[in-house]
């Protein structure tokens, strides 16, 4: 029935249908996708076994790693319990209102399916986070011990530990999307699956970000600035909470985030592909084929990652990304040549998206890598005090936004221009395939990202386990590379979110037009959103303000929580006799700081996320679909700008601090170092709390808009 409706819509709005693919081609691509998923899961299982088999004999490190793992598990358990209640409430609301209010629906089973698929999306996203925590907790201690033998063996363990998450997240994403399409055959239902993944990712990333930066800021300000003790000194009550935060924020949170981005990009592309060819044509098959080849390319790229004779981990991470990119382009070109109905113009759109993703990575690398001049300039500015550290960092980070924003704009323009000649509707489909292309190598990107917190933990374990200066130096070099690739990953994820939400804007328009056709109102078919329309302009202004308010709520959450933890750290240093002097047998109460971070994060994560969803619904009920179109436009533009700015600023300040700690511009303990630490504490909630959460926020509001398109048509004040 859905495909019959789509055919009517296609004829009515003049969309050119594509050549339908043969059953043999459909079967081949689904089998190819299934085998690739299986290969990814088996390779991940092998890597997990390999990591577990690596030496882990140091009793001090084993004890501290156990504290980190138990703290992370405790936080995740409490967080998922809260999010399970939240998801249940949302599932009930979806059951009542979507795709049609249940009291006017002709088919209640559609509402039931939407609710079930939403819950599946949340479940898949939660599993992605949990897997990441498990593997990271295996790899961190082993990486620390391996660092005693040099950078290369430690890099191998850390990267392979991160790769497990990359493979399983992307494999699960492709499995979930393909399963929904095969079993239900309705691309619109995928929006509900994507909303489940996005809503959980929004809260998981926000909660994990608040937790990790509460501990990180508190540990740095008291330890480095006040007491002049090392970064991961075991006397500091916040250091275990800091290491826990790396896992719940940068591993679980970012894993759920990129899972959500990948699902959202595929869902948007499949919604528009279905509108073009009824769900059984070449356009739908191209989405699955390209996604499968992206996962396959990531498997090959992961297997080639190794540090060369120059002991440069950043170079190793980047080279494996380039290998993955090249393999993907070759495989998709072959598929486009072989399979009937696959269009070279669409391949070009996908390629444009992927290449812009690489460009965003290179730009981010230039502004956040210590080998380039920007970091050195900010470190030098620290001689004049923390105000100049912050001012220079903010300035360079704002400059860094332009190339990335321009790249997103150019890639969407190229994709639209390439595909528009194929027929009406193909321009927006081309943009959605650019997003699919950019996220095609997300398996490698997640592997690089998860590597970051593993080596960050390893650096802390090396110091707390007293493994020696050389081991700490090796871990520091691995950690610096981790900071750079984490910044690149965040830029990549934000750029992909930009293309994805432009695609979701097209999906929103498609959902509105389908609803208008079903209501028999063909005179008001949407062809675009006129910014001179006061309802659209109203939406733009409100939507543009939401990312700023959302960021403020998260950063204030970190600030309030960090104040409480700093008070607790002061209390322990003042009241626990012998702690400040590091007397044997005297240990701080690590669990108290973990509890403060957990309680505060869970308290602050719900209001910020709910605000964005409620704002979207209110704009729709006030101004209707035209206002929502403007709302999404404003939200996308300011959201991308703020997300890129904050992510780059945080990475820049962090590596400026590490550049000074390497012995430059005064070195550790100098006034320059203290200024850089203050800059880093400002950047911490920028890069690890607010910045990377914004791209999930703009995805969530776009999905809410698409899912509630019919509601906004039926109920609106203006």
C-alpha positions, -999 to +999 in steps of 0.1 A: +000+000+000+029+023+008+045+019-026+012+025-043+009+058-024+044+067-034+037+060-070+007+084-068+029+111-052+056+106-078+031+112-106+015+141-089+046+161-081+064+151-113+092+130-100+110+109-126+110+072-115+142+052-120+147+019-137+136-008-114+163-032-105+160-069-111+152-093-082+186-108-089+204-075-083+183-068-051+192-103-038+229-098-047+232-065-028+213-077+002+236-108+004+266-086-001+255-064+027+248-094+050+282-110+043+300-077+050+281-073+083+291-109+092+328-102+083+328-071+104+313-089+134+338-118+131+368-094+127+356-075+158+354-108+177+389-116+167+403-082+177+385-085+211+402-118+217+435-105+206+433-075+229+423-097+259+453-119+252+478-090+256+498-088+289+480-072+319+501-082+349+509-050+368+487-052+400+485-015+406+473-009+370+449-038+372+434-023+404+430+012+389+416-002+357+390-021+377+380+011+395+376+029+361+356+000+347+333-003+377+328+035+378+318+036+341+295+006+345+278+023+375+272+055+355+260+037+324+236+015+345+220+046+361+219+066+329+203+037+309+177+032+336+167+069+333+168+068+295+147+036+295+119+054+313+123+084+290+122+061+259+091+043+272+073+076+275+083+086+240+073+052+226+038+057+241+035+091+226+046+077+192+020+050+196-007+076+202+002+102+176+024+087+148+021+083+119-015+094+125-033+102+157-046+069+169-082+081+171-083+090+134-060+062+121-074+036+097-046+012+106-035+011+142-008-015+134+012+014+117+013+032+151+024+000+168+052-006+143+065+029+146+067+026+184+084-008+183+109+004+157+116+035+178+125+013+208+147-009+186+166+023+175+172+032+212+183-004+220+208-005+191+223+028+201+226+018+238+243-015+228+268+006+207+278+026+238+280-005+260+302-023+236+326+006+235+329+008+273+337-029+275+364-029+249+380+003+261+382-010+296+401-041+282+425-020+261+435+009+284+455-011+310+472-033+283+481-002+263+497+013+294+519-018+300+527-020+263+540+016+263+569+004+284+582-013+253+576+017+230+550+035+209+543+009+183+531-020+205+510+004+226+495+020+195+485-014+181+466-024+212+448+010+215+438+012+179+426-024+177+406-018+209+390+012+192+384-007+160+362-032+177+337-004+184+340+010+149+332-024+133+304-033+156+287+001+155+286+003+117+277-033+113+248-029+137+237+002+119+236-015+085+219-045+101+192-025+117+184-003+087+184-033+063+163-053+087+136-026+089+135-022+051+133-060+044+108-068+071+086-037+069+094-022+035+085+014+046+113+040+046+092+064+067+093+039+095+131+042+093+127+078+106+113+063+138+143+039+140+166+069+135+148+090+160+152+062+186+190+061+179+192+100+178+172+106+210+192+082+230+225+095+215+215+130+224+211+122+261+240+098+262+264+123+246+251+151+268+252+131+300+286+115+292+300+149+282+288+166+315+303+137+335+337+137+318+343+174+318+331+178+354+359+155+365+385+168+340+381+204+348+381+198+386+411+175+385+431+200+363+422+232+382+430+218+417+458+195+407+478+214+381+469+251+389+465+251+427+488+223+439+512+220+410+510+182+409+510+160+378+479+155+356+471+120+368+486+120+403+468+093+423+465+117+453+440+137+434+405+124+443+391+133+408+416+114+386+396+081+386+364+101+377+383+118+350+393+084+334+358+071+339+346+102+320+368+094+290+349+062+286+313+074+292+318+106+272+343+099+244+336+062+239+300+055+248+287+089+239+306+094+206+298+058+196+261+064+201+265+098+183+281+083+152+257+054+151+229+079+151+245+100+123+250+070+101+214+057+107+200+092+100+219+097+068+208+063+055+172+069+066+171+103+048+185+088+016+161+059+017+131+081+023+139+101-008+149+070-028+116+054-020+098+085-032+118+083-065+114+046-073+089+030-049+113+012-026+124-015-050+146+005-075+182+013-081+182+043-058+174+022-027+199-004-037+226+022-041+223+033-005+228-003+008+255-011-017+275+020-009+271+015+029+282-021+026+313-012+006+321+016+031+321-010+059+342-034+038+367-006+030+369+002+068+377-035+075+407-033+051+418+001+063+417-010+100+439-040+091+465-018+075+469+007+105+504+005+120+530+029+132+561+031+110+598+036+118+592+072+126+569+063+156+543+088+144+508+077+156+490+106+140+505+097+106+494+061+110+458+070+119+456+094+089+472+070+064+447+042+073+419+067+068+432+076+033+435+038+025+399+034+035+388+063+014+406+051-017+392+016-014+357+029-010+359+051-041+372+021-062+346-004-050+316+020-054+329+030-089+329-007-099+295-012-084+281+018-103+296+003-135+283-032-129+248-029-115+219-018-138+202+015-129+232+028-108+239+064-119+274+079-122+260+113-112+249+098-079+284+083-075+298+117-081+276+132-054+287+105-029+323+111-038+319+148-033+306+142+002+335+118+011+362+141-002+347+171+017+349+149+048+386+144+042+390+182+037+373+189+070+397+164+086+427+181+071+415+216+082+408+204+117+442+187+118+459+220+108+442+239+136+446+213+163+479+194+156+510+205+175+531+201+144+514+231+128+518+268+136+484+275+152+491+255+183+525+271+187+510+306+183+484+299+211+510+284+233+532+315+228+502+338+236+500+321+270+531+341+280+508+371+284+484+352+306+452+331+303+431+359+288+454+359+257+453+321+256+415+322+254+414+352+230+438+337+205+422+302+208+387+317+202+399+337+172+417+309+154+388+285+161+363+310+145+386+311+115+387+273+113+349+273+108+349+289+074+367+261+054+345+234+069+313+253+065+323+262+029+331+226+023+297+214+034+281+241+013+301+233-018+296+195-015+258+200-012+259+224-042+279+199-063+257+170-053+225+189-061+238+202-094+251+168-105+219+149-097+192+175-106+193+166-144+182+131-135+147+144-127+127+162-101+136+152-066+171+139-076+188+171-064+179+165-028+186+128-032+221+137-044+227+157-012+215+127+009+240+104-010+267+130-003+260+124+034+260+087+029+294+091+011+308+112+039+298+086+065+307+056+043+341+053+061+326+059+096+339+025+107+374+039+104+364+072+119+349+056+150+380+034+153+402+065+154+378+082+178+377+053+203+415+051+202+416+086+218+401+078+252+419+045+254+453+062+251+441+090+274+433+064+300+466+046+293+485+078+300+468+082+334+474+045+342+511+048+333+514+077+357+494+062+386+511+029+381+546+046+383+557+030+351+585+056+346+591+088+327+598+071+294+565+052+295+546+083+303+563+102+275+553+074+250+517+075+264+517+113+261+527+111+224+499+086+218+475+108+237+485+139+217+477+120+185+444+109+201+435+146+208+441+154+172+421+126+157+393+132+182+391+167+169+391+154+134+364+129+142+343+155+158+347+178+127+339+148+105+308+139+125+296+175+125+302+179+088+283+146+081+255+158+103+253+190+083+248+171+050+224+147+068+202+173+082+200+191+048+188+157+035+164+154+064+150+188+054+143+172+020+128+142+038+106+166+058+094+182+026+087+148+011+067+137+042+046+170+041+039+165+004+029+129+009+005+139+037-010+167+014-016+142-014-033+118+010-055+146+023-064+155-013-047+189-012-024+190-042-026+228-045-003+234-015+025+210-025+058+223-011+085+232-035+107+251-010+106+275+019+104+313+011+125+332+037+102+363+030+073+343+044+069+356+080+061+321+093+094+308+077+113+338+091+098+332+125+110+296+124+146+307+113+150+331+142+138+306+168+157+277+153+189+297+151+187+304+188+182+268+200+218+255+195+231+285+216+206+278+244+213+241+243+250+247+245+246+271+274+225+246+294+251+218+290+281+241+298+263+255+329+256+219+339+294+212+337+301+244+356+277+237+385+288+201+388+325+210+387+320+235+415+306+208+437+335+184+428+362+210+435+347+216+469+349+178+475+385+177+464+394+205+487+376+188+516+396+155+511+429+172+508+421+192+540+406+163+560+424+131+549+456+132+569+487+124+548+469+127+514+486+159+503+520+145+512+513+111+495+520+090+525+520+052+519+486+036+524+467+069+522+442+068+494+415+094+485+378+086+483+376+082+445+340+070+446+327+102+461+339+122+431+324+096+408+291+099+426+292+137+423+299+135+385+272+108+380+244+126+400+251+160+384+253+146+348+220+127+351+203+157+367+214+181+339+211+159+307+173+156+305+163+194+305+187+204+276+175+175+254+138+180+261+141+217+255+151+211+218+123+186+212+097+207+229+108+238+210+104+220+177+069+208+185+059+243+197+071+260+165+052+234+144+020+239+164+023+277+162+035+282+126+028+249+109+051+232+083+064+265+069+076+276+103+092+242+109+111+245+076+125+278+087+132+264+122+153+236+107+172+260+084+181+283+113+190+254+135+213+238+109+233+270+102+240+281+137+243+246+150+270+237+125+289+270+132+288+266+169+296+229+168+326+233+146+339+263+165+336+247+199+351+213+189+381+229+172+386+254+201+387+226+226+412+205+206+434+236+200+436+245+237+442+209+248+471+204+224+485+239+232+487+228+268+504+195+258+529+215+236+539+235+267+541+203+288+565+189+262+590+215+274+582+244+252+573+280+262+584+275+298+573+239+303+553+222+332+547+244+362+554+277+345+530+306+343+525+298+306+515+263+316+490+275+341+475+298+315+473+270+290+456+248+316+429+274+321+424+276+284+421+238+283+395+239+311+374+264+290+378+242+260+369+210+278+331+215+278+334+231+244+349+200+227+336+172+247+301+183+260+284+210+239+302+209+206+297+172+197+262+172+212+250+199+188+252+177+157+230+152+175+206+180+185+201+192+149+195+156+138+170+150+165+149+181+157+150+173+120+137+138+127+110+151+151+099+175+123+097+147+097+078+124+120+053+150+130+048+166+096+012+154+094+004+166+129+017+201+120-005+201+089-036+192+109-029+213+141-013+248+139-024+282+151-013+301+119 
